C-alpha cells in the first residue's frame, strides 16, 4: 500500500485524477480495476472516483511494490521519442509544443499514442520530472486540440502553473489563440459567426442549435485564390469542433474535414494532390497581461509557420 497526504495546491481535483497522476506509469485498466475493487480509500473509507479531495486528507492506494516496479520497467523500456523539433518555447514552468496532426493531446486508451505521454517521457529523460518523487502530480496540457488539428499546445510543468493556465486560457484578454484554416469558397471580407453549438453525447457530433451553448468565432481573410480562402481564426468561446462546425454552417467548410466538410471536395483534393488531412493549424499564442507564476511572459507572442504539407497544397492549387 502507498499513502499520500493531500497538499493545499492539490485539493479540488477528483480522486480519479489524483490517482492517475500518482500512478502515472500504470495502465488505465489497472487504475479502474483499483476503483472497482475499492482499493482506493480516503481517510480509511472508500470513495467514488469522482469524489473531490481536500487538503489534509490521506489517500491510500492498495498496490504492491512489485506492481509499481513492473509498471516502471515497462515505461523505461519504451523508446523516448525525440521531440526537440516540436518545442517552441520552454522554461522551468511552461512548455510550448507544436503538435503534429494525427497525435492525440491526451491518452484515451491503453494503445493510443498521445502527446501528454510523449512530453512526460521527454521530461523524465531530461531529469526534470521523476514520477517516483513527484507523486500526485505530473506535467500536463492546459488545453486540447483535436487529433487532426496541428499546432501549439501549452503544458504546465508544475501544479501552480497548470492551474493558472487553465483559468487564463478562458479569458481572451489574458491569453489568446489564433488558427489558420483553408476553407472552401472565396470569402471577400472579415466576419464573425455567432451561433450556439450543441454536442450530441451519443454521436459526438456538434451542431448549431438554439439549445446549445453560446459560441462565437471571429475570422480574418489572409488570402483568396482559385475557389479557396485562407483564414486567420480566433475563438471567442471554446467549444468542441467550434471552427469546423461554424465554417460549415456558413457554407465554407474547412478543407479536408471528414466530419463536417465537403466530401466531394475532399475526395478531389486527395485524388489530385494526395491531400487527405484537415487544413487547420493552431499557429499563434499571445500572452497579454499575465499574473504570477507567469508574469514574466506578459507581452510575449509565439507563432509557428504553416507546415510543409499545408504549404505544398496551397502552392499546388495556385500553380494550376
C-alpha positions as CSV (number, residue, x, y, z in Angstrom):
1,X,0.0,0.0,0.0
2,X,1.1,3.6,-0.7
3,X,-0.3,6.7,1.0
4,X,-0.4,10.4,0.3
5,X,-1.4,13.4,2.3
6,X,-3.2,15.9,0.1
7,X,-1.4,19.3,-0.1
8,X,-3.3,22.6,-0.4
9,X,-2.4,23.0,-4.0
10,X,-3.7,19.5,-4.9
11,X,-7.2,19.9,-3.4
12,X,-10.3,20.3,-5.5
13,X,-9.5,17.7,-8.1
14,X,-11.3,14.3,-8.4
15,X,-10.0,11.3,-6.7
16,X,-9.7,9.6,-10.2
17,X,-7.5,12.4,-11.5
18,X,-5.2,12.3,-8.4
19,X,-4.8,8.5,-8.7
20,X,-4.0,8.7,-12.4
21,X,-1.2,11.2,-11.6
22,X,0.0,9.2,-8.6
23,X,0.2,6.1,-10.7
24,X,1.2,7.7,-14.0
25,X,3.1,4.6,-15.1
26,X,0.2,2.2,-14.5
27,X,-2.2,1.2,-17.3
28,X,-5.7,2.8,-17.2
29,X,-7.3,-0.6,-16.9
30,X,-5.3,-1.3,-13.7
31,X,-6.4,2.1,-12.2
32,X,-10.1,1.5,-12.9
33,X,-9.8,-2.0,-11.5
34,X,-8.5,-0.5,-8.3
35,X,-11.6,1.6,-8.0
36,X,-13.9,-1.4,-8.8
37,X,-12.2,-3.4,-6.1
38,X,-12.5,-0.4,-3.7
39,X,-8.7,-0.4,-3.3
40,X,-8.5,3.4,-3.1
41,X,-9.6,5.0,0.2
42,X,-9.8,8.5,1.6
43,X,-9.1,8.6,5.4
44,X,-9.6,4.9,5.5
45,X,-13.0,4.9,3.7
46,X,-13.9,4.0,0.2
47,X,-15.0,6.9,-2.0
48,X,-16.3,7.1,-5.6
49,X,-13.7,8.1,-8.3
50,X,-15.5,11.4,-8.8
51,X,-15.1,12.4,-5.2
52,X,-13.4,15.8,-4.8
53,X,-10.3,15.6,-2.5
54,X,-9.4,18.2,0.2
55,X,-6.2,19.4,1.8
56,X,-5.0,17.2,4.7
57,X,-6.8,14.1,3.6
58,X,-4.9,10.8,3.4
59,X,-5.3,8.8,0.2
60,X,-4.4,5.1,0.4
61,X,-3.9,3.0,-2.7
62,X,-3.6,-0.7,-2.2
63,X,-0.8,-1.7,-4.7
64,X,2.3,-3.8,-4.1
65,X,5.9,-2.7,-4.5
66,X,6.4,-5.4,-7.2
67,X,3.5,-4.0,-9.2
68,X,4.9,-0.4,-9.0
69,X,8.3,-1.7,-10.1
70,X,6.8,-3.6,-13.1
71,X,5.0,-0.5,-14.3
72,X,8.2,1.5,-14.0
73,X,10.2,-1.1,-16.0
74,X,7.5,-1.1,-18.8
75,X,7.7,2.7,-19.1
76,X,11.5,2.7,-19.1
77,X,11.6,0.1,-21.8
78,X,9.7,2.3,-24.2
79,X,11.8,4.3,-26.6
80,X,11.8,8.0,-25.8
81,X,10.6,10.0,-28.8
82,X,12.8,12.9,-29.9
83,X,10.6,16.0,-29.7
84,X,13.3,18.6,-29.9
85,X,11.9,19.8,-33.2
86,X,8.4,20.2,-31.7
87,X,9.4,22.5,-28.9
88,X,8.6,26.2,-29.5
89,X,9.5,27.5,-26.0
90,X,10.4,26.0,-22.7
91,X,11.4,27.2,-19.2
92,X,11.0,25.9,-15.6
93,X,7.3,26.5,-15.6
94,X,5.9,26.0,-19.1
95,X,6.4,24.1,-22.3
96,X,5.0,25.0,-25.7
97,X,4.9,22.2,-28.2
98,X,4.0,22.1,-31.9
99,X,1.7,19.1,-32.0
100,X,1.8,17.2,-35.3
101,X,-1.5,16.4,-37.0
102,X,-2.8,12.9,-36.0
103,X,-1.5,12.9,-32.5
104,X,-3.9,12.9,-29.5
105,X,-3.2,15.5,-26.9
106,X,-4.3,13.2,-24.0
107,X,-4.3,9.4,-24.0
108,X,-7.7,7.9,-24.3
109,X,-6.9,4.2,-24.4
110,X,-4.0,1.9,-23.5
111,X,-2.8,1.5,-27.1
112,X,-3.1,5.1,-28.2
113,X,-0.1,7.4,-28.8
114,X,-0.6,10.7,-27.0
115,X,1.3,14.0,-26.6
116,X,1.0,14.1,-22.8
117,X,2.8,10.7,-22.5
118,X,5.5,11.8,-25.0
119,X,6.1,15.0,-23.1
120,X,6.3,13.1,-19.8
121,X,8.9,10.8,-21.3
122,X,10.8,13.8,-22.6
123,X,10.9,15.4,-19.2
124,X,11.9,12.2,-17.4
125,X,14.7,11.7,-19.9
126,X,15.9,15.3,-19.2
127,X,15.8,14.7,-15.5
128,X,13.2,17.4,-14.8
129,X,10.5,15.1,-13.7
130,X,10.6,11.9,-11.5
131,X,7.2,10.2,-11.1
132,X,8.6,8.4,-8.0
133,X,9.3,11.7,-6.3
134,X,6.6,13.9,-7.7
135,X,3.7,11.7,-6.5
136,X,0.3,13.0,-7.1
137,X,1.2,15.4,-9.9
138,X,2.6,15.3,-13.3
139,X,3.1,17.9,-16.1
140,X,0.0,18.1,-18.2
141,X,-1.5,20.1,-21.1
142,X,-3.6,23.1,-20.1
143,X,-6.0,22.7,-23.1
144,X,-6.7,20.4,-26.0
145,X,-6.6,20.3,-29.8
146,X,-8.5,17.8,-32.0
147,X,-6.4,14.9,-33.0
148,X,-6.3,16.1,-36.6
149,X,-5.6,19.8,-35.8
150,X,-1.9,20.6,-35.8
151,X,-0.3,23.4,-33.8
152,X,0.6,24.9,-30.4
153,X,-0.3,23.1,-27.2
154,X,0.7,24.6,-23.8
155,X,1.9,22.3,-20.9
156,X,2.2,23.4,-17.3
157,X,5.3,21.8,-15.6
158,X,4.0,22.3,-12.1
159,X,0.6,22.4,-10.5
160,X,0.6,26.1,-9.8
161,X,1.4,27.0,-13.4
162,X,-1.2,24.4,-14.8
163,X,-3.9,25.8,-12.6
164,X,-3.2,29.4,-13.7
165,X,-3.0,28.4,-17.3
166,X,-6.3,26.6,-17.2
167,X,-8.0,29.8,-15.8
168,X,-6.1,32.2,-18.0
169,X,-6.9,30.4,-21.2
170,X,-10.6,31.0,-20.6
171,X,-10.0,34.8,-20.7
172,X,-9.1,36.0,-24.1
173,X,-7.8,39.3,-22.6
174,X,-5.1,37.3,-20.8
175,X,-4.2,34.6,-23.4
176,X,-5.5,34.4,-26.9
177,X,-5.0,31.7,-29.6
178,X,-5.3,32.1,-33.4
179,X,-5.7,29.4,-36.0
180,X,-5.1,29.2,-39.8
181,X,-7.7,27.4,-41.8
182,X,-8.1,26.8,-45.5
183,X,-11.8,26.8,-46.4
184,X,-13.9,26.1,-49.4
185,X,-15.0,29.2,-51.4
186,X,-13.8,32.7,-51.7
187,X,-14.6,35.0,-48.7
188,X,-14.4,38.7,-49.5
189,X,-14.3,40.3,-46.1
190,X,-13.6,39.6,-42.4
191,X,-16.5,38.4,-40.3
192,X,-17.9,36.9,-37.1
193,X,-20.1,33.8,-36.6
194,X,-22.4,33.9,-33.6
195,X,-24.3,30.6,-33.5
196,X,-24.9,28.4,-30.4
197,X,-23.4,24.9,-30.5
198,X,-24.8,21.7,-29.1
199,X,-22.9,18.4,-28.7
200,X,-24.6,15.1,-29.1
201,X,-23.2,12.8,-26.4
202,X,-24.0,9.7,-28.4
203,X,-22.8,10.6,-31.9
204,X,-20.1,13.0,-30.6
205,X,-21.2,15.4,-33.4
206,X,-21.7,19.1,-32.8
207,X,-24.4,21.1,-34.5
208,X,-25.8,24.7,-34.5
209,X,-28.8,24.7,-32.2
210,X,-30.8,27.2,-30.2
211,X,-30.5,24.7,-27.3
212,X,-26.7,24.9,-27.5
213,X,-24.1,27.0,-25.7
214,X,-23.2,30.5,-26.9
215,X,-20.4,30.2,-29.4
216,X,-18.6,33.0,-31.3
217,X,-15.9,32.7,-33.9
218,X,-14.1,35.6,-35.5
219,X,-12.2,35.3,-38.8
220,X,-10.0,37.5,-41.0
221,X,-9.2,36.9,-44.6
222,X,-5.5,36.2,-45.2
223,X,-5.7,35.3,-48.9
224,X,-8.2,34.1,-51.5
225,X,-7.3,32.1,-54.6
226,X,-9.0,29.8,-57.1
227,X,-12.1,29.0,-55.1
228,X,-10.4,28.8,-51.6
229,X,-9.8,31.2,-48.7
230,X,-7.0,31.1,-46.2
231,X,-8.4,32.5,-42.9
232,X,-7.0,33.5,-39.6
233,X,-9.5,32.4,-37.0
234,X,-9.9,33.4,-33.4
235,X,-12.3,31.6,-30.9
236,X,-14.1,34.0,-28.5
237,X,-15.6,30.9,-26.9
238,X,-14.0,27.4,-26.7
239,X,-16.5,24.8,-27.8
240,X,-15.8,21.3,-29.2
241,X,-15.2,21.4,-33.0
242,X,-16.2,25.1,-33.0
243,X,-14.2,26.3,-36.0
244,X,-15.1,23.3,-38.1
245,X,-18.9,23.5,-37.3
246,X,-19.1,27.2,-37.7
247,X,-17.3,27.3,-41.0
248,X,-19.5,24.5,-42.4
249,X,-22.6,26.5,-41.0
250,X,-21.7,29.5,-43.3
251,X,-21.1,27.1,-46.2
252,X,-17.3,27.5,-46.1
253,X,-16.2,24.1,-44.6
254,X,-12.6,23.5,-43.6
255,X,-10.7,21.7,-46.4
256,X,-10.1,18.1,-45.5
257,X,-12.6,18.0,-42.6
258,X,-14.0,14.5,-42.8
259,X,-16.8,15.1,-40.3
260,X,-18.3,18.4,-41.2
261,X,-16.6,19.2,-44.5
262,X,-17.4,18.8,-48.2
263,X,-17.0,15.1,-49.0
264,X,-16.7,15.5,-52.8
265,X,-14.1,18.3,-52.4
266,X,-12.1,16.3,-50.0
267,X,-12.1,13.4,-52.5
268,X,-11.0,15.7,-55.3
269,X,-8.1,17.1,-53.3
270,X,-7.0,13.6,-52.4
271,X,-7.0,12.3,-55.9
272,X,-5.3,15.4,-57.4
273,X,-2.8,16.3,-54.8
274,X,-2.7,13.3,-52.4
275,X,-4.1,15.6,-49.6
276,X,-6.4,13.8,-47.2
277,X,-6.0,15.8,-44.0
278,X,-7.7,18.6,-42.2
279,X,-6.3,22.0,-43.0
280,X,-6.5,23.6,-39.6
281,X,-3.5,24.7,-37.5
282,X,-3.3,26.5,-34.1
283,X,-0.5,28.8,-35.3
284,X,-0.3,31.7,-32.8
285,X,-0.4,32.1,-29.0
286,X,-0.4,35.6,-27.4
287,X,0.3,36.2,-23.8
288,X,-1.2,39.5,-22.8
289,X,-1.1,40.7,-19.1
290,X,-0.3,37.7,-17.0
291,X,0.0,37.3,-13.3
292,X,2.4,35.0,-11.3
293,X,3.7,32.4,-11.8
294,X,3.9,33.5,-15.5
295,X,4.0,37.3,-15.1
296,X,7.4,37.4,-16.8
297,X,5.9,36.2,-20.1
298,X,3.5,39.1,-20.3
299,X,3.5,40.6,-23.8
300,X,5.2,37.6,-25.4
301,X,3.8,36.1,-28.6
302,X,4.7,32.7,-30.1
303,X,4.0,31.8,-33.7
304,X,4.7,28.8,-36.0
305,X,4.7,28.7,-39.8
306,X,2.3,26.5,-41.8
307,X,3.7,23.0,-42.0
308,X,5.1,21.8,-45.3
309,X,2.0,19.6,-46.1
310,X,-0.3,22.6,-46.0
311,X,2.1,24.9,-47.9
312,X,2.5,22.2,-50.6
313,X,-1.3,22.1,-51.1
314,X,-1.6,25.8,-51.4
315,X,1.3,26.0,-53.9
316,X,-0.2,23.1,-55.9
317,X,-3.6,24.8,-56.2
318,X,-2.1,28.2,-57.1
319,X,0.3,26.5,-59.7
320,X,-2.5,25.0,-61.8
